[in-house]
Amino acid sequence: DADEGRYLEVVRRKTAMLFEAATRLGAILGRATPEIEEGLAQYGMHVGTAFQLIDDVLDYSGDLHETGKNLGDDLNEGKPTLPLIYAMRKGSSAQAQTVRHAIEQGGRDDFAAVLEAITATGALEYARGQAKREAAVACAAIAPLPNSKYRDSLLQLADFAVDRSH
């Protein structure tokens, strides 16, 4: 029964919170103003969300040698990730049932049919688009930082989070 909102809440409470804590801690250690600290924390949360979204995309489109994990590992574990949630929402009733069954059973038996549903609905493109939006929000959050090689590195990290293949 996962929906996109619940999924994003889980992502924010796990992966994104780790990124947020790291960037907030950097601001605290650097004695940043409260406004800069909050901007960096928001940057971390949104980059972390983007990073996880792409991780979920790579579970259906990545290369084992680049990602270090087999295609469909999340499905095998019964994880309802954004590509699956989107395919259930936008696909036909038969596609939605196939994806739901695969999540509930937590196996790869239906992987080909699930991958077909994900492809037919544009679920990977949708998830990539959501990741790009998260990265854009992250970059906007650090706009008040002065131009520097450090700010440039954070901007590059946001780009890497969505453009990576591993």
DSSP file (Angstrom, degrees, kcal/mol; ACC not computed):
  #  RESIDUE AA STRUCTURE BP1 BP2  ACC     N-H-->O    O-->H-N    N-H-->O    O-->H-N    TCO  KAPPA ALPHA  PHI   PSI    X-CA   Y-CA   Z-CA
    1    1 A D              0   0    0      0, 0.0     2,-0.1     0, 0.0    99,-0.0   0.000 360.0 360.0 360.0  15.4    0.0    0.0    0.0
    2    2 A A        -     0   0    0      4,-0.1     2,-0.3     3,-0.1    79,-0.0  -0.381 360.0-171.1 -66.2 140.0    3.0    2.3   -0.3
    3    3 A D     >  -     0   0    0     -2,-0.1     4,-2.7     1,-0.0     5,-0.2  -0.770  40.3 -94.7-122.7 175.7    2.4    5.5   -2.1
    4    4 A E  H  > S+     0   0    0     -2,-0.3     4,-2.7     1,-0.2     5,-0.2   0.879 122.2  52.7 -60.5 -40.0    4.9    8.1   -3.3
    5    5 A G  H  > S+     0   0    0      2,-0.2     4,-1.9     1,-0.2    -1,-0.2   0.929 112.3  43.9 -62.0 -46.2    4.5   10.3   -0.2
    6    6 A R  H  > S+     0   0    0      2,-0.2     4,-2.1     1,-0.2    -2,-0.2   0.908 112.9  52.8 -65.3 -41.6    5.1    7.4    2.2
    7    7 A Y  H  X S+     0   0    0     -4,-2.7     4,-2.4     1,-0.2    -2,-0.2   0.943 109.9  47.7 -58.3 -48.7    8.1    6.2    0.1
    8    8 A L  H  X S+     0   0    0     -4,-2.7     4,-2.6     1,-0.2    -1,-0.2   0.848 108.2  55.8 -64.3 -33.5    9.6    9.7    0.2
    9    9 A E  H  X S+     0   0    0     -4,-1.9     4,-2.0     2,-0.2    -1,-0.2   0.916 108.4  47.5 -63.5 -42.4    9.1    9.9    3.9
   10   10 A V  H  X S+     0   0    0     -4,-2.1     4,-1.1     2,-0.2    -2,-0.2   0.931 112.3  49.8 -63.2 -45.2   11.1    6.7    4.4
   11   11 A V  H ><>S+     0   0    0     -4,-2.4     5,-2.3     1,-0.2     3,-0.5   0.919 112.0  48.1 -59.6 -43.9   13.8    8.0    2.1
   12   12 A R  I 3<>S+     0   0    0     -4,-2.6     5,-0.6     1,-0.2    -1,-0.2   0.840 111.2  50.2 -68.5 -32.3   14.0   11.2    4.0
   13   13 A R  I 3<5S+     0   0    0     -4,-2.0    -1,-0.2    -5,-0.2    -2,-0.2   0.637 125.7  23.6 -81.1 -13.2   14.1    9.4    7.4
   14   14 A K  I <X5S+     0   0    0     -4,-1.1     4,-1.4    -3,-0.5    -3,-0.2   0.621 132.4  14.6-113.4 -90.7   16.9    7.1    6.3
   15   15 A T  I  >5S+     0   0    0      1,-0.2     4,-1.6    -5,-0.2     3,-0.5   0.921 127.4  48.1 -58.5 -51.2   19.3    8.1    3.4
   16   16 A A  I  ><S+     0   0    0     -5,-2.3     4,-2.8     1,-0.2    32,-0.2   0.858 106.7  57.0 -64.2 -35.8   18.5   11.8    3.3
   17   17 A M  H  ><S+     0   0    0     -5,-0.6     4,-2.6    -6,-0.5    -1,-0.2   0.855 104.3  53.3 -65.1 -33.5   18.8   12.3    7.0
   18   18 A L  H  X S+     0   0    0     -4,-1.4     4,-2.0    -3,-0.5    -1,-0.2   0.931 111.6  44.9 -64.9 -45.8   22.3   11.0    6.9
   19   19 A F  H  X S+     0   0    0     -4,-1.6     4,-2.3     2,-0.2     5,-0.2   0.914 113.4  51.6 -62.9 -42.7   23.3   13.5    4.2
   20   20 A E  H  X S+     0   0    0     -4,-2.8     4,-2.6    24,-0.4     5,-0.2   0.919 109.1  49.6 -61.0 -44.7   21.5   16.2    6.1
   21   21 A A  H  X S+     0   0    0     -4,-2.6     4,-2.6     1,-0.2    -1,-0.2   0.902 110.4  51.1 -62.6 -41.1   23.3   15.4    9.3
   22   22 A A  H  X S+     0   0    0     -4,-2.0     4,-1.9     2,-0.2    -1,-0.2   0.919 113.9  42.6 -63.7 -44.1   26.7   15.5    7.5
   23   23 A T  H  X S+     0   0    0     -4,-2.3     4,-1.8     2,-0.2    18,-0.2   0.880 114.8  50.0 -73.6 -36.2   26.1   18.8    5.9
   24   24 A R  H  X S+     0   0    0     -4,-2.6     4,-2.5    -5,-0.2    -2,-0.2   0.926 110.0  51.5 -64.9 -43.0   24.6   20.4    9.1
   25   25 A L  H  X S+     0   0    0     -4,-2.6     4,-3.0    -5,-0.2     5,-0.2   0.896 107.1  53.5 -61.5 -40.2   27.6   19.1   11.1
   26   26 A G  H  X S+     0   0    0     -4,-1.9     4,-1.8     1,-0.2    -1,-0.2   0.909 109.8  48.2 -59.7 -41.5   30.0   20.7    8.5
   27   27 A A  H  <>S+     0   0    0     -4,-1.8     5,-2.7     2,-0.2    -2,-0.2   0.908 112.3  48.6 -65.5 -42.1   28.2   24.0    9.0
   28   28 A I  H ><5S+     0   0    0     -4,-2.5     3,-1.6     1,-0.2    -2,-0.2   0.939 112.6  47.2 -64.0 -47.1   28.3   23.7   12.8
   29   29 A L  H 3<5S+     0   0    0     -4,-3.0    -1,-0.2     1,-0.3    -2,-0.2   0.827 111.9  51.7 -64.5 -30.3   32.0   22.9   12.8
   30   30 A G  T 3<5S-     0   0    0     -4,-1.8    -1,-0.3    -5,-0.2    -2,-0.2   0.377 112.4-122.2 -86.2   4.9   32.6   25.7   10.4
   31   31 A R  T < 5 +     0   0    0     -3,-1.6    -3,-0.2     1,-0.1    -2,-0.1   0.890  47.7 177.0  55.4  44.8   30.8   28.1   12.7
   32   32 A A      < -     0   0    0     -5,-2.7    -1,-0.1     1,-0.1    -5,-0.0  -0.324  35.4 -96.0 -73.7 159.2   28.3   29.1   10.0
   33   33 A T     >  -     0   0    0      1,-0.1     4,-2.8    -2,-0.1     5,-0.2  -0.311  39.1-105.4 -66.8 160.1   25.4   31.4   10.7
   34   34 A P  H  > S+     0   0    0      0, 0.0     4,-2.3     0, 0.0     5,-0.2   0.862 122.4  53.2 -56.5 -35.6   22.1   29.7   11.5
   35   35 A E  H  > S+     0   0    0      2,-0.2     4,-2.2     1,-0.2     5,-0.1   0.919 111.1  44.3 -66.9 -43.6   20.8   30.6    8.0
   36   36 A I  H  > S+     0   0    0      2,-0.2     4,-2.7     1,-0.2     5,-0.2   0.907 112.1  53.9 -67.2 -41.1   23.8   29.0    6.3
   37   37 A E  H  X S+     0   0    0     -4,-2.8     4,-2.3     1,-0.2    -2,-0.2   0.931 110.9  45.6 -57.5 -46.4   23.5   26.0    8.6
   38   38 A E  H  X S+     0   0    0     -4,-2.3     4,-2.6     2,-0.2    -1,-0.2   0.894 111.5  52.4 -66.3 -39.4   19.9   25.5    7.6
   39   39 A G  H  X S+     0   0    0     -4,-2.2     4,-2.4     2,-0.2    -1,-0.2   0.914 111.1  46.7 -61.9 -42.6   20.7   26.0    3.9
   40   40 A L  H  X S+     0   0    0     -4,-2.7     4,-2.6     2,-0.2    -2,-0.2   0.884 111.2  52.0 -67.4 -37.7   23.4   23.3    4.1
   41   41 A A  H  X S+     0   0    0     -4,-2.3     4,-2.4    -5,-0.2    -2,-0.2   0.923 111.1  47.2 -63.2 -43.4   21.0   21.0    6.0
   42   42 A Q  H  X S+     0   0    0     -4,-2.6     4,-2.4     2,-0.2     5,-0.2   0.903 110.1  53.8 -64.3 -40.8   18.4   21.4    3.3
   43   43 A Y  H  X S+     0   0    0     -4,-2.4     4,-2.8    -5,-0.2     5,-0.3   0.949 109.9  47.6 -55.3 -50.5   21.0   20.8    0.7
   44   44 A G  H  X S+     0   0    0     -4,-2.6     4,-2.6     1,-0.2   -24,-0.4   0.903 110.6  50.9 -61.0 -42.7   22.0   17.6    2.3
   45   45 A M  H  X S+     0   0    0     -4,-2.4     4,-1.9   -26,-0.2    -1,-0.2   0.927 114.7  42.7 -62.0 -44.0   18.4   16.4    2.7
   46   46 A H  H  X S+     0   0    0     -4,-2.4     4,-2.4     2,-0.2    -2,-0.2   0.873 114.6  49.0 -74.6 -36.1   17.6   17.0   -1.0
   47   47 A V  H  X S+     0   0    0     -4,-2.8     4,-2.8    -5,-0.2    -1,-0.2   0.908 111.3  51.7 -66.3 -40.1   20.9   15.6   -2.3
   48   48 A G  H  X S+     0   0    0     -4,-2.6     4,-2.1    -5,-0.3    -2,-0.2   0.895 110.2  48.5 -62.0 -40.0   20.3   12.5   -0.2
   49   49 A T  H  X S+     0   0    0     -4,-1.9     4,-2.4     2,-0.2    -2,-0.2   0.933 112.4  48.1 -64.9 -45.9   16.8   12.1   -1.6
   50   50 A A  H  X S+     0   0    0     -4,-2.4     4,-2.3     1,-0.2     5,-0.2   0.916 110.0  53.3 -59.6 -43.5   18.1   12.5   -5.1
   51   51 A F  H  X S+     0   0    0     -4,-2.8     4,-2.0     1,-0.2    -1,-0.2   0.914 110.9  45.8 -58.6 -45.3   20.9   10.0   -4.4
   52   52 A Q  H  X S+     0   0    0     -4,-2.1     4,-2.2     2,-0.2    -1,-0.2   0.890 109.0  55.2 -67.7 -39.8   18.4    7.4   -3.2
   53   53 A L  H  X S+     0   0    0     -4,-2.4     4,-1.8     1,-0.2    -1,-0.2   0.924 110.6  45.6 -59.2 -43.7   16.0    8.0   -6.1
   54   54 A I  H  X S+     0   0    0     -4,-2.3     4,-2.8     2,-0.2    -1,-0.2   0.872 107.9  57.3 -69.0 -35.5   18.8    7.3   -8.5
   55   55 A D  H  X S+     0   0    0     -4,-2.0     4,-0.9     1,-0.2    -1,-0.2   0.910 107.9  48.3 -57.8 -41.1   19.9    4.2   -6.5
   56   56 A D  H  < S+     0   0    0     -4,-2.2     4,-0.3     2,-0.2    -2,-0.2   0.857 110.5  50.8 -68.5 -35.6   16.3    2.9   -7.0
   57   57 A V  H >X S+     0   0    0     -4,-1.8     3,-2.0     1,-0.2     4,-0.7   0.921 106.5  54.8 -64.9 -44.2   16.5    3.7  -10.8
   58   58 A L  H 3X S+     0   0    0     -4,-2.8     4,-2.4     1,-0.3    -1,-0.2   0.725  92.8  71.5 -64.9 -20.6   19.8    1.8  -11.0
   59   59 A D  H 3< S+     0   0    0     -4,-0.9    13,-2.7     1,-0.2    -1,-0.3   0.704 112.1  29.5 -66.4 -17.8   18.2   -1.3   -9.5
   60   60 A Y  H <4 S+     0   0    0     -3,-2.0    -1,-0.2    -4,-0.3    -2,-0.2   0.417 136.5  24.5-118.8  -2.6   16.3   -1.6  -12.8
   61   61 A S  H  < S+     0   0    0     -4,-0.7    -3,-0.2    -3,-0.1    -2,-0.2   0.435  92.8 107.3-140.8  -3.2   18.8   -0.1  -15.3
   62   62 A G     <  -     0   0    0     -4,-2.4     2,-0.5    -5,-0.2     9,-0.1  -0.206  65.7-114.7 -81.8 171.4   22.3   -0.4  -13.8
   63   63 A D    >>  -     0   0    0    102,-0.5     4,-3.3     1,-0.1     3,-1.3  -0.919  17.0-135.5-107.1 128.1   25.2   -2.6  -14.7
   64   64 A L  H 3> S+     0   0    0     -2,-0.5     4,-2.3     1,-0.3    -1,-0.1   0.854 105.8  52.9 -50.1 -41.5   26.3   -5.2  -12.1
   65   65 A H  H 34 S+     0   0    0      1,-0.2    -1,-0.3     2,-0.2   101,-0.0   0.773 117.5  37.2 -71.1 -25.0   30.0   -4.3  -12.7
   66   66 A E  H <4 S+     0   0    0     -3,-1.3    -2,-0.2     3,-0.1    -1,-0.2   0.857 126.3  34.1 -90.5 -41.4   29.4   -0.6  -12.2
   67   67 A T  H  < S-     0   0    0     -4,-3.3    -3,-0.2     2,-0.2    -2,-0.2   0.768  92.2-134.8 -88.1 -26.4   26.8   -0.7   -9.4
   68   68 A G  S  < S+     0   0    0     -4,-2.3     2,-0.3    -5,-0.5    -4,-0.1   0.580  74.5  88.9  80.5   9.1   28.0   -3.8   -7.5
   69   69 A K  S    S-     0   0    0     -6,-0.2    -1,-0.2    -5,-0.1    -2,-0.2  -0.983  79.0-107.7-139.7 153.6   24.5   -5.1   -7.2
   70   70 A N    >   -     0   0    0     -2,-0.3     3,-1.5     1,-0.1     2,-0.1  -0.432  42.9 -98.3 -74.7 147.5   22.2   -7.3   -9.3
   71   71 A L  T 3  S+     0   0    0      1,-0.2   -11,-0.2    -2,-0.1   -12,-0.1  -0.433 109.6  24.3 -60.1 137.6   19.3   -5.9  -11.1
   72   72 A G  T 3> S+     0   0    0    -13,-2.7     4,-2.8    -2,-0.1    -1,-0.2   0.555  75.4 132.3  85.0   8.2   16.1   -6.4   -9.1
   73   73 A D  H <> S+     0   0    0     -3,-1.5     4,-1.5     1,-0.2     6,-0.1   0.915  76.3  49.4 -58.2 -42.3   17.7   -6.7   -5.7
   74   74 A D  H  4>S+     0   0    0      1,-0.2     5,-2.7     2,-0.2     4,-0.3   0.909 112.0  48.2 -63.8 -40.6   15.2   -4.3   -4.2
   75   75 A L  H >45S+     0   0    0      1,-0.2     3,-1.7     3,-0.2    -2,-0.2   0.914 107.8  55.3 -63.8 -42.6   12.3   -6.2   -5.8
   76   76 A N  H 3<5S+     0   0    0     -4,-2.8    -1,-0.2     1,-0.3    -2,-0.2   0.823 109.2  47.9 -58.8 -32.0   13.8   -9.4   -4.4
   77   77 A E  T 3<5S-     0   0    0     -4,-1.5    -1,-0.3    -5,-0.2    -2,-0.2   0.432 117.6-114.5 -89.4   0.1   13.7   -7.9   -1.0
   78   78 A G  T < 5 +     0   0    0     -3,-1.7    -3,-0.2    -4,-0.3    -2,-0.1   0.773  58.6 159.1  75.3  26.3   10.1   -6.7   -1.4
   79   79 A K      < -     0   0    0     -5,-2.7     2,-1.5    -6,-0.1    -1,-0.2  -0.737  37.4-143.7 -87.1 120.7   11.0   -3.0   -1.3
   80   80 A P        +     0   0    0      0, 0.0     2,-0.1     0, 0.0    -1,-0.1  -0.652  31.8 179.6 -83.4  89.7    8.3   -0.8   -3.0
   81   81 A T    >>  -     0   0    0     -2,-1.5     4,-2.6   -25,-0.1     3,-0.5  -0.334  43.3 -93.3 -87.2 171.1   10.6    1.9   -4.6
   82   82 A L  H 3> S+     0   0    0      1,-0.2     4,-2.9     2,-0.2     5,-0.3   0.875 122.7  54.3 -57.1 -43.5    9.5    4.9   -6.6
   83   83 A P  H 3> S+     0   0    0      0, 0.0     4,-2.1     0, 0.0    -1,-0.2   0.906 113.3  44.2 -57.9 -37.9    9.8    3.1  -10.0
   84   84 A L  H <> S+     0   0    0     -3,-0.5     4,-2.3     2,-0.2    -2,-0.2   0.915 113.5  49.5 -71.2 -43.1    7.5    0.4   -8.8
   85   85 A I  H  X S+     0   0    0     -4,-2.6     4,-1.9     1,-0.2    -1,-0.2   0.914 113.2  47.3 -61.6 -43.2    5.0    2.7   -7.1
   86   86 A Y  H  X S+     0   0    0     -4,-2.9     4,-2.8    -5,-0.2     5,-0.3   0.913 110.2  52.1 -66.0 -42.8    4.8    4.8  -10.3
   87   87 A A  H  X S+     0   0    0     -4,-2.1     4,-2.1    -5,-0.3    -1,-0.2   0.884 110.6  48.7 -61.8 -38.4    4.4    1.7  -12.5
   88   88 A M  H  < S+     0   0    0     -4,-2.3    -1,-0.2     1,-0.2    -2,-0.2   0.886 115.1  44.9 -67.4 -37.2    1.5    0.6  -10.3
   89   89 A R  H  < S+     0   0    0     -4,-1.9    -2,-0.2    -5,-0.2    -1,-0.2   0.872 125.8  28.9 -74.2 -37.8   -0.1    4.0  -10.4
   90   90 A K  H  < S+     0   0    0     -4,-2.8    -2,-0.2    -5,-0.1    -3,-0.2   0.633 104.6  85.8-101.6 -16.2    0.3    4.6  -14.2
   91   91 A G  S  < S-     0   0    0     -4,-2.1    26,-0.0    -5,-0.3    27,-0.0  -0.171  87.8 -83.0 -80.3 175.5    0.2    1.1  -15.6
   92   92 A S     >  -     0   0    0      1,-0.1     4,-2.8     4,-0.0     5,-0.2  -0.197  46.5-101.8 -67.3 168.8   -2.7   -1.0  -16.5
   93   93 A S  H  > S+     0   0    0      1,-0.2     4,-2.3     2,-0.2     5,-0.1   0.878 125.7  51.9 -63.6 -35.0   -4.5   -3.0  -13.9
   94   94 A A  H  > S+     0   0    0      2,-0.2     4,-2.2     1,-0.2    -1,-0.2   0.913 111.0  47.0 -66.2 -42.0   -2.7   -6.1  -15.0
   95   95 A Q  H  > S+     0   0    0      2,-0.2     4,-2.5     1,-0.2     5,-0.2   0.930 111.9  50.4 -64.6 -44.4    0.7   -4.4  -14.8
   96   96 A A  H  X S+     0   0    0     -4,-2.8     4,-2.7     1,-0.2    -2,-0.2   0.906 111.0  49.1 -60.0 -41.8   -0.2   -3.0  -11.3
   97   97 A Q  H  X S+     0   0    0     -4,-2.3     4,-2.7     2,-0.2    -1,-0.2   0.891 110.0  51.4 -65.9 -39.4   -1.2   -6.4  -10.2
   98   98 A T  H  X S+     0   0    0     -4,-2.2     4,-2.2     2,-0.2    -2,-0.2   0.932 113.2  44.5 -62.3 -46.0    2.0   -8.0  -11.5
   99   99 A V  H  X S+     0   0    0     -4,-2.5     4,-2.4     2,-0.2    -2,-0.2   0.933 113.9  49.7 -65.3 -45.8    4.2   -5.4   -9.7
  100  100 A R  H  X S+     0   0    0     -4,-2.7     4,-2.8    -5,-0.2     5,-0.2   0.927 111.5  49.2 -58.7 -45.7    2.2   -5.7   -6.5
  101  101 A H  H  X S+     0   0    0     -4,-2.7     4,-2.6     1,-0.2     5,-0.2   0.915 110.2  51.0 -60.4 -43.6    2.5   -9.5   -6.6
  102  102 A A  H  X>S+     0   0    0     -4,-2.2     4,-1.5     2,-0.2     5,-0.9   0.896 112.1  46.7 -63.5 -40.3    6.2   -9.2   -7.2
  103  103 A I  H  <5S+     0   0    0     -4,-2.4    -2,-0.2     2,-0.2    -1,-0.2   0.944 114.2  47.2 -65.6 -47.1    6.7   -6.9   -4.2
  104  104 A E  H  <5S+     0   0    0     -4,-2.8    -2,-0.2     1,-0.2    -1,-0.2   0.868 117.0  42.7 -63.7 -37.1    4.5   -9.0   -1.9
  105  105 A Q  H  <5S-     0   0    0     -4,-2.6    -1,-0.2    -5,-0.2    -2,-0.2   0.696  96.0-145.6 -84.0 -19.3    6.3  -12.2   -2.9
  106  106 A G  T  <5 +     0   0    0     -4,-1.5     2,-0.3    -5,-0.2    -3,-0.2   0.921  54.0 115.0  57.8  49.0    9.7  -10.6   -2.8
  107  107 A G  S   <S-     0   0    0     -5,-0.9     3,-0.3   -32,-0.1    -1,-0.2  -0.885  73.0-121.6-142.0 174.0   11.2  -12.6   -5.6
  108  108 A R  S >  S+     0   0    0     -2,-0.3     3,-1.9     1,-0.2     4,-0.3   0.349  81.6 102.6 -97.8   5.2   12.6  -12.3   -9.1
  109  109 A D  T 3  S+     0   0    0      1,-0.3     3,-0.3     2,-0.1    -1,-0.2   0.860  91.4  36.1 -58.6 -36.0   10.2  -14.7  -10.7
  110  110 A D  T 3> S+     0   0    0     -3,-0.3     4,-2.7     1,-0.2    -1,-0.3   0.191  83.9 115.8 -99.8  15.5    8.2  -11.8  -12.2
  111  111 A F  H <> S+     0   0    0     -3,-1.9     4,-3.1     1,-0.2     5,-0.2   0.893  74.1  50.1 -57.1 -45.0   11.2   -9.6  -12.9
  112  112 A A  H  > S+     0   0    0     -4,-0.3     4,-2.0    -3,-0.3    -1,-0.2   0.916 113.9  45.2 -61.1 -43.2   10.8   -9.5  -16.6
  113  113 A A  H  > S+     0   0    0      2,-0.2     4,-2.0     1,-0.2    -1,-0.2   0.877 113.9  49.6 -68.0 -37.5    7.1   -8.6  -16.4
  114  114 A V  H  X S+     0   0    0     -4,-2.7     4,-2.6     2,-0.2    -2,-0.2   0.925 110.5  50.0 -66.0 -44.6    7.9   -5.9  -13.8
  115  115 A L  H  X S+     0   0    0     -4,-3.1     4,-2.4    -5,-0.2    -2,-0.2   0.881 109.1  52.5 -61.4 -38.1   10.7   -4.5  -15.9
  116  116 A E  H  X S+     0   0    0     -4,-2.0     4,-2.7    -5,-0.2    -1,-0.2   0.904 110.3  47.8 -63.7 -41.5    8.3   -4.4  -18.8
  117  117 A A  H  X S+     0   0    0     -4,-2.0     4,-1.9     2,-0.2     6,-0.3   0.903 111.5  50.3 -65.9 -41.6    5.7   -2.5  -16.7
  118  118 A I  H  X>S+     0   0    0     -4,-2.6     5,-2.0     2,-0.2     4,-0.7   0.918 114.6  44.3 -62.0 -43.9    8.4    0.0  -15.5
  119  119 A T  H ><5S+     0   0    0     -4,-2.4     3,-0.8     1,-0.2    -2,-0.2   0.931 112.4  51.0 -67.0 -46.3    9.6    0.6  -19.1
  120  120 A A  H 3<5S+     0   0    0     -4,-2.7    -1,-0.2     1,-0.2    -2,-0.2   0.824 113.7  44.6 -63.3 -33.0    6.0    0.9  -20.5
  121  121 A T  H 3<5S-     0   0    0     -4,-1.9    -1,-0.2    -5,-0.2    -2,-0.2   0.555 107.3-120.8 -90.4  -7.7    5.0    3.5  -17.9
  122  122 A G  T <X5 +     0   0    0     -3,-0.8     4,-2.3    -4,-0.7    -3,-0.2   0.789  59.3 151.7  73.8  26.5    8.1    5.6  -18.1
  123  123 A A  H  >< +     0   0    0     -5,-2.0     4,-2.4    -6,-0.3     5,-0.2   0.848  67.2  50.4 -62.7 -37.1    8.8    4.9  -14.4
  124  124 A L  H  > S+     0   0    0     -6,-0.5     4,-2.5     2,-0.2    -1,-0.2   0.908 111.2  48.4 -69.5 -40.1   12.5    5.3  -14.6
  125  125 A E  H  > S+     0   0    0      2,-0.2     4,-2.4     1,-0.2    -2,-0.2   0.897 111.6  51.2 -64.6 -39.4   12.3    8.6  -16.4
  126  126 A Y  H  X S+     0   0    0     -4,-2.3     4,-2.3     2,-0.2    -2,-0.2   0.944 111.2  46.7 -61.7 -48.0    9.8    9.8  -13.8
  127  127 A A  H  X S+     0   0    0     -4,-2.4     4,-2.3     1,-0.2    -2,-0.2   0.895 111.8  51.2 -63.9 -39.7   12.1    8.8  -11.0
  128  128 A R  H  X S+     0   0    0     -4,-2.5     4,-2.4     2,-0.2    -1,-0.2   0.910 109.3  51.5 -61.6 -41.4   15.1   10.5  -12.7
  129  129 A G  H  X S+     0   0    0     -4,-2.4     4,-2.1     1,-0.2    -2,-0.2   0.901 109.1  49.6 -61.7 -41.5   13.0   13.6  -13.1
  130  130 A Q  H  X S+     0   0    0     -4,-2.3     4,-2.3     1,-0.2    -1,-0.2   0.898 110.1  51.5 -64.4 -39.4   12.1   13.6   -9.4
  131  131 A A  H  X S+     0   0    0     -4,-2.3     4,-2.4     1,-0.2    -2,-0.2   0.907 108.6  51.0 -63.8 -41.4   15.8   13.2   -8.6
  132  132 A K  H  X S+     0   0    0     -4,-2.4     4,-2.1     1,-0.2    -1,-0.2   0.888 109.2  51.0 -63.8 -38.7   16.7   16.1  -10.8
  133  133 A R  H  X S+     0   0    0     -4,-2.1     4,-2.2     2,-0.2    -1,-0.2   0.915 109.8  49.9 -64.7 -42.0   14.1   18.3   -9.1
  134  134 A E  H  X S+     0   0    0     -4,-2.3     4,-2.3     1,-0.2    -2,-0.2   0.917 110.7  49.9 -61.7 -42.9   15.5   17.3   -5.7
  135  135 A A  H  X S+     0   0    0     -4,-2.4     4,-2.4     1,-0.2    -1,-0.2   0.880 108.9  52.2 -64.6 -37.5   19.0   18.2   -6.8
  136  136 A A  H  X S+     0   0    0     -4,-2.1     4,-2.1     2,-0.2    -1,-0.2   0.905 109.6  48.8 -65.2 -40.8   17.8   21.6   -8.1
  137  137 A V  H  X S+     0   0    0     -4,-2.2     4,-1.7     2,-0.2    -2,-0.2   0.900 110.3  52.9 -63.9 -40.1   16.2   22.3   -4.7
  138  138 A A  H  X S+     0   0    0     -4,-2.3     4,-0.8     1,-0.2    -2,-0.2   0.932 109.6  47.5 -60.2 -46.4   19.5   21.3   -3.0
  139  139 A C  H >< S+     0   0    0     -4,-2.4     3,-0.7     1,-0.2    -1,-0.2   0.881 109.6  53.1 -64.7 -38.1   21.5   23.7   -5.2
  140  140 A A  H >< S+     0   0    0     -4,-2.1     3,-1.3     1,-0.2    -1,-0.2   0.843 101.0  62.2 -64.9 -32.3   19.0   26.5   -4.6
  141  141 A A  H 3< S+     0   0    0     -4,-1.7    -1,-0.2     1,-0.3    -2,-0.2   0.767 107.3  43.0 -66.6 -25.1   19.4   26.0   -0.8
  142  142 A I  T X< S+     0   0    0     -4,-0.8     3,-1.7    -3,-0.7    -1,-0.3   0.281  79.6 107.6-104.9  11.8   23.1   26.8   -1.0
  143  143 A A  T <  S+     0   0    0     -3,-1.3    -1,-0.2     1,-0.3    -2,-0.1   0.844  73.0  61.6 -55.9 -34.8   22.7   29.8   -3.3
  144  144 A P  T 3  S+     0   0    0      0, 0.0    -1,-0.3     0, 0.0    -2,-0.1   0.694  81.5 102.9 -68.5 -14.9   23.5   32.2   -0.4
  145  145 A L  S <  S-     0   0    0     -3,-1.7     3,-0.1     1,-0.1     2,-0.0  -0.388  83.9-106.7 -65.1 143.8   27.0   30.7    0.1
  146  146 A P        -     0   0    0      0, 0.0     5,-0.3     0, 0.0     2,-0.1  -0.371  44.5 -88.4 -66.8 151.2   29.8   32.8   -1.4
  147  147 A N  S    S+     0   0    0      4,-0.1     2,-0.3    -3,-0.1     3,-0.0  -0.405  71.9 134.7 -59.5 129.9   31.4   31.6   -4.6
  148  148 A S  S  > S-     0   0    0     -2,-0.1     4,-2.4    -3,-0.1     5,-0.2  -0.972  71.0 -96.6-166.0 168.7   34.2   29.3   -3.8
  149  149 A K  H  > S+     0   0    0     -2,-0.3     4,-1.8     1,-0.2     5,-0.1   0.793 122.9  56.4 -64.9 -26.3   35.7   25.9   -4.7
  150  150 A Y  H  > S+     0   0    0      2,-0.2     4,-1.9     1,-0.2    -1,-0.2   0.917 107.9  45.1 -72.7 -44.3   33.8   24.4   -1.8
  151  151 A R  H  > S+     0   0    0     -5,-0.3     4,-2.3     1,-0.2    -2,-0.2   0.917 112.1  53.3 -63.1 -42.8   30.4   25.6   -3.1
  152  152 A D  H  X S+     0   0    0     -4,-2.4     4,-2.4     1,-0.2    -2,-0.2   0.890 106.8  52.7 -59.2 -39.4   31.4   24.5   -6.6
  153  153 A S  H  X S+     0   0    0     -4,-1.8     4,-2.3     2,-0.2    -1,-0.2   0.896 108.0  50.3 -64.4 -39.6   32.1   21.0   -5.1
  154  154 A L  H  X S+     0   0    0     -4,-1.9     4,-1.9     2,-0.2    -2,-0.2   0.902 110.6  49.6 -65.0 -39.7   28.7   20.9   -3.5
  155  155 A L  H  X S+     0   0    0     -4,-2.3     4,-1.8     1,-0.2    -2,-0.2   0.904 111.3  49.4 -64.2 -40.6   27.1   21.8   -6.8
  156  156 A Q  H  X S+     0   0    0     -4,-2.4     4,-2.8     1,-0.2    -2,-0.2   0.871 107.8  54.7 -65.9 -36.6   29.1   19.1   -8.6
  157  157 A L  H  X S+     0   0    0     -4,-2.3     4,-2.4     2,-0.2    -1,-0.2   0.900 105.9  51.8 -63.3 -40.6   28.1   16.6   -5.9
  158  158 A A  H  X S+     0   0    0     -4,-1.9     4,-1.0     2,-0.2    -1,-0.2   0.912 111.4  47.6 -62.2 -42.3   24.4   17.4   -6.6
  159  159 A D  H >X S+     0   0    0     -4,-1.8     4,-2.0     1,-0.2     3,-0.7   0.927 111.3  50.8 -63.6 -44.4   25.0   16.8  -10.3
  160  160 A F  H 3X S+     0   0    0     -4,-2.8     4,-1.5     1,-0.2    -2,-0.2   0.892 101.2  63.0 -60.3 -39.8   26.8   13.6   -9.6
  161  161 A A  H 3< S+     0   0    0     -4,-2.4    -1,-0.2     1,-0.2    -2,-0.2   0.837 115.5  30.7 -56.7 -34.2   24.0   12.3   -7.4
  162  162 A V  H << S+     0   0    0     -4,-1.0    -1,-0.2    -3,-0.7    -2,-0.2   0.694 121.8  47.7 -98.9 -20.7   21.6   12.4  -10.4
  163  163 A D  H  < S+     0   0    0     -4,-2.0    -2,-0.2    -5,-0.1    -3,-0.2   0.461  84.6 117.1 -99.0  -1.1   24.0   11.6  -13.3
  164  164 A R     <  -     0   0    0     -4,-1.5    -3,-0.0    -5,-0.2    -4,-0.0  -0.208  47.2-163.4 -71.0 156.9   25.8    8.7  -11.8
  165  165 A S              0   0    0    -99,-0.1  -102,-0.5  -103,-0.0    -1,-0.1   0.196 360.0 360.0-119.9  12.1   25.8    5.1  -13.2
  166  166 A H              0   0    0   -104,-0.1    -2,-0.0   -99,-0.1  -111,-0.0   0.285 360.0 360.0-148.7 360.0   27.0    3.5  -10.0
